[in-house]
Amino acid sequence: MSGDHGRHLIETEEAARAWIADSFAPTTRQLDRLDRFAAMLAAENEQQNLIAASTIPTLWVRHIADSAQLLALDSDSAGLWIDLGSGPGLPGLVVAILSDRPMLLVESRKRRCDFLRAVASDLGLAHVEVAEATLERVATRPASTISARAFAPLDKLIGLSTRFSTESTRWLLPKGRNAVKELALLPEAWQRMFHVEQSRTDAESQILVGEGTIGAKQRGKR
């Protein structure tokens, strides 16, 4: 993965596009897909509440770059990426546009799943799979990366999803302003898995980045 991985805050739509171009060297087709996804997201938001309407004028900063920064925090890998509570496909669809990683979008709400499938079909993202189910009902499979943008409190999130993790699984969990606070509430063994990264798109937001899995003994020490 190329580009500047400094921590300059991305504050404008122009800066968001420039950062994505510098960080991922996207093809013209990938950029067209990002534009198409942004347009589909804004249009669908009039039919169902996917994102805050106030964020549409800054959609590239608040949603496209905000999602892409997770890919920039991941190691280069071809393994399965599972996006929990994917909602409108953030970050999952953005990652799927910018990479060929097999992507599993887990979302329990039918209308949102319909939208996810429509986008994947429209953009020709054959490596995207949509699991229309609660996470508890999704078949266990090993994930190279697990992301969750707004899924559940941290302890619940890890408890529900650890069965998909391995010793090398990468966890990418945006937690806004409460990242450090949520991390401090975890058992010590869990805390050691994670470190905190500053968000590129919000000076007050942070991302929990972890590696590994929670064993049965560790789960029992909560």
C-alpha positions in Angstrom: 0.0 0.0 0.0 1.5 3.3 -1.0 1.1 6.8 0.1 1.6 9.2 3.0 0.5 7.6 6.3 1.0 10.8 8.3 -1.7 12.0 10.6 -2.8 15.2 8.8 -6.6 15.7 9.4 -8.8 15.4 6.3 -11.2 18.2 6.5 -12.5 18.9 3.0 -14.0 16.9 0.1 -11.0 17.8 -2.1 -8.6 16.7 0.7 -10.5 13.4 1.1 -10.2 12.6 -2.6 -6.5 13.6 -2.7 -5.8 11.4 0.3 -7.5 8.4 -1.2 -5.6 9.0 -4.5 -2.3 9.2 -2.6 -2.9 6.3 -0.3 -4.4 3.7 -2.6 -3.5 4.8 -6.2 -7.1 3.8 -7.3 -7.8 3.1 -10.9 -10.3 5.3 -12.8 -12.8 2.4 -12.4 -12.4 2.4 -8.7 -12.8 6.2 -8.5 -15.9 5.9 -10.7 -17.3 3.2 -8.3 -16.7 5.4 -5.3 -18.5 8.3 -7.0 -21.4 5.9 -7.9 -21.6 4.5 -4.4 -21.7 8.0 -2.9 -24.5 8.9 -5.3 -26.5 5.8 -4.5 -25.9 6.3 -0.8 -27.2 9.9 -0.9 -30.2 8.8 -3.0 -31.1 5.9 -0.8 -30.9 8.1 2.3 -34.1 9.8 1.1 -35.8 6.4 1.3 -34.3 5.1 4.6 -32.2 6.6 7.3 -28.7 5.3 6.4 -26.5 8.3 7.4 -27.2 11.7 9.0 -28.6 14.0 6.3 -26.2 16.7 7.6 -23.2 14.7 6.5 -24.2 14.4 2.8 -22.4 17.6 1.8 -19.2 16.2 3.3 -19.9 12.6 2.4 -16.3 12.0 1.1 -14.8 13.1 4.4 -17.3 11.7 6.8 -18.0 8.4 5.1 -15.7 7.5 2.2 -12.3 8.6 3.6 -13.5 7.7 7.1 -14.0 4.1 5.9 -11.0 4.0 3.7 -8.7 4.8 6.6 -9.4 1.4 8.1 -8.0 -0.2 5.0 -4.9 2.0 5.4 -4.5 0.6 9.0 -4.7 -3.0 7.8 -1.8 -5.2 6.7 -1.8 -6.1 3.0 -3.8 -9.3 3.0 -6.0 -11.3 0.7 -8.0 -13.0 3.5 -11.6 -12.6 4.4 -12.8 -9.2 5.8 -15.9 -9.3 7.9 -17.8 -6.0 8.4 -20.1 -6.2 11.4 -23.4 -4.2 11.4 -22.4 -2.9 8.0 -25.5 -0.7 7.6 -25.1 1.2 4.4 -21.8 -0.6 3.7 -19.5 1.6 5.8 -16.7 0.7 5.8 -17.3 -2.6 4.0 -18.3 -1.4 0.5 -15.6 1.3 0.5 -13.0 -1.3 1.3 -14.4 -3.7 -1.3 -14.2 -0.9 -4.0 -10.5 -0.2 -3.1 -9.4 -3.8 -2.8 -10.1 -7.3 -4.0 -10.4 -8.6 -0.5 -13.3 -11.1 -0.1 -15.9 -9.1 2.0 -18.7 -10.3 4.2 -21.2 -7.6 5.1 -23.2 -8.7 8.2 -26.4 -6.8 8.5 -29.7 -7.9 10.1 -32.1 -5.3 8.6 -33.7 -6.3 5.3 -34.0 -2.9 3.7 -30.3 -2.2 4.3 -29.4 -5.6 3.0 -31.4 -4.9 -0.1 -29.4 -1.7 -0.6 -26.1 -3.5 0.0 -26.9 -6.1 -2.6 -28.1 -3.5 -5.0 -24.8 -1.6 -4.7 -22.6 -4.7 -5.0 -24.6 -5.7 -8.1 -24.5 -2.3 -9.7 -20.8 -1.9 -9.1 -19.9 -5.4 -10.1 -18.4 -6.3 -6.7 -18.4 -10.1 -7.1 -16.2 -10.5 -4.0 -18.9 -9.0 -1.7 -21.3 -11.3 0.2 -24.2 -10.0 2.2 -25.3 -12.0 5.3 -28.8 -10.9 6.2 -28.9 -12.1 9.8 -27.9 -11.3 13.3 -24.3 -12.0 14.0 -25.2 -14.9 16.2 -26.8 -16.7 13.2 -23.8 -16.2 10.9 -21.8 -19.4 10.3 -18.3 -19.3 11.9 -15.4 -18.8 9.5 -11.9 -17.4 10.1 -11.5 -13.7 9.3 -8.3 -12.0 8.5 -9.9 -8.6 9.4 -12.9 -7.7 11.5 -14.3 -4.2 11.3 -17.3 -2.6 13.0 -18.1 1.1 12.6 -21.2 1.4 14.9 -22.1 -2.1 15.9 -22.2 -2.5 19.7 -20.3 -1.7 22.9 -16.8 -3.0 22.8 -17.1 -5.8 25.2 -20.3 -7.1 23.5 -18.8 -6.7 20.1 -15.7 -8.8 21.0 -17.7 -11.4 22.8 -20.0 -11.9 19.8 -17.3 -11.9 17.1 -14.3 -13.6 18.7 -15.3 -16.9 17.2 -14.4 -15.5 13.8 -10.9 -14.5 14.9 -7.6 -16.2 14.8 -4.2 -15.4 16.3 -3.5 -13.2 13.3 -6.9 -11.5 12.9 -6.8 -7.7 12.6 -9.5 -5.8 14.5 -10.4 -2.3 13.2 -13.0 -0.7 15.4 -13.8 3.1 15.2 -15.0 4.2 18.6 -15.3 7.9 18.3 -14.5 9.9 21.5 -15.1 6.9 23.8 -12.3 4.6 22.5 -10.0 4.9 25.4 -12.8 4.8 27.9 -14.3 1.6 26.4 -10.9 0.0 26.1 -10.2 0.6 29.8 -13.4 -1.3 30.8 -12.2 -4.5 29.1 -10.4 -7.3 31.0 -6.7 -6.7 31.1 -6.0 -9.6 28.7 -8.3 -8.1 26.1 -6.8 -4.6 26.6 -3.4 -5.9 25.6 -4.6 -6.9 22.2 -5.4 -3.3 21.2 -3.8 0.1 20.7 -5.4 3.4 19.8 -5.0 5.2 16.5 -6.2 8.8 15.9 -8.9 9.2 13.2 -7.8 11.0 10.1 -11.2 12.5 9.6 -12.2 13.7 13.1 -9.8 15.3 15.6 -11.9 13.9 18.5 -12.4 10.4 17.2 -10.2 7.4 17.6 -9.9 3.8 16.3 -9.1 0.7 18.3 -6.6 -1.5 16.3 -6.0 -5.0 17.6 -4.5 -8.3 16.6 -5.3 -11.8 17.8 -8.1 -13.7 19.4 -9.7 -14.1 22.8 -9.3 -17.6 24.1 -11.9 -19.4 26.2 -10.0 -18.8 29.4 -9.7 -15.1 28.7 -13.5 -14.9 28.0 -14.1 -16.5 31.4 -12.1 -13.8 33.2 -14.4 -10.9 32.2 
